[in-house]
């Protein structure tokens, strides 16, 4: 069975909100209004979305969208893994 995914879209500005909300928006991988991110559907992500539910919209991906989203998430994980290896080499 494929991993469930959520598409999170920022619909309102974080300006004028407490820093905790701004941090949660950043943790969800959102930068600006209209920006979206595909995240795994787990309790941690759902909790973060719930904390800023007045700033974002979330939708579950299904079918072909989920397959495309899974490829996107896999590519993102690979990119971060490569970046971590490079950072370790530079730190030595």
Secondary structure, 3 states (H helix, E strand, C coil): CCCCEEEEEECCCCCCCCHHHHHHHHHCCCCCCCCEEEEECCHHHHHHHHHCCCCEEEEECCCHHHHHHHHHHHHHHHHHHHHHHHHHHHHC
